[in-house]
Amino acid sequence: MLEAQGLDCERSGRTLFRGLTFSVAGGDLVRVAGPNGSGKTSLLRILCGLLAPTQGEVRWRGTPILRLAEEYSRDLVYIGHASALKDDLTPYENLDIACRLASVQVEREALVRALDALAVPALPVRKLSQGQRRRAALARLLLSRGVPLWLLDEPFAALDAAAAAHAEELIARHLKAGGSVVYTTHQQAALDSGARVIDLAVN
Amino acid sequence: MRRRSDAATALLFFIIVASLFPLGVGAEPNQLRAIGPGVIWVAALLSTMLSLGRLFAADYADGTLEQLALGAAPLGVVVAAKAIAHWLVAGLPLVVIAPLIALQYDLERPLYGVLAASLLLGTPVLSLIGAIGAALTLGLRGGGVLISLLVLPLYVPVLILGAGSVAMAAAGLAPSGQLLLLAALLVVSAAFAPWAVAVAVRIGVE
């Protein structure tokens, strides 16, 4: 259970949001909405602990995330704007490194299967298109089923319809298994109907 | 290592800078022997400097650094591993090649060992302190020049002790004092630098 208590965020002297309080329980799907520059990415980064809020705190299972540090990191997957893929390595190698860093134990076959499922070619990442890179980054989700909290920043950006549908299905399965997902998106996704919305525009 | 050229540039830079001095100041053996240790050490500082910019910059640009900060391992351990990797690529080759450079300066045979030992103890300190500079300048414009301005003054003790140990040995005295002080610097920086780098990286990714 993730709780945000009275979050204020100020970036370069501008107040993005103020007094944001909400909680995300297991099985919850939360969409962060708002126009460009309203602080959606900042909010996700605060939730995963990369950014310190100006005021307020984030708690995971009742303990402030600052105190949990790596213990909290192990319980979440954050997929940001930047794909965190190395241009010189293949998607397989990238995924392998990502799993090792997150200390997720995976078999070689599971890695290959995850990349195949998303139809990511086995070329160095520099040769991949924007959408293929995004798929390669999302392949991590296939291997992170046991990780309870997913924080996804624009997971559907640059994806074609088939890949977006696949990603939505992954999210749906994760929710059914009791996981929580917080995401931002500009595209209309079928998922949105089931999501609770945090609208940063009205804040 | 998919970019072999990156590793080679630091080493070649060291060799070329160290080779320019004999060509520039002339082949007077006594003069070369006197400036040799200092020049080799300054060249080592500059070549370490050269590769520091790449330590975190690429990871910062493609988002890997965020994932490292969110990794299951403490960030201090991860950045320590990166500093060790930097030393293996940028520092260790200098230690190996240094006796060959010493030949150009007509240093006496027993000094080769002292020079290599001083570099072996000193270059990891350069990587560790350099990592602090690289992390502090993340995302800043003109970061490359800033790293030099931040880090070079901090390299001064290493330079003095490193070059001093060889000069001591050349004068026929025991270099162990300087080498022990270098070892002490290494222990202190190995203990505290990763922590400082981790803090700087966290500020950088924010």
Interface residues (C-beta under 8 A of the other chain):
Chain A: C48 G49 L50 L51 A52 A69 E70 S73 R74 L76 Y78 G80 H81 A82 S83 A84 L85 K86 D87 D88 L89 A98 L101 A102 S103
Chain B: R2 R3 A58 A61 D62 G63 T64 E66 Q67 L68 A69 L70 G71 A72 A73 P74 V78 V205 E206
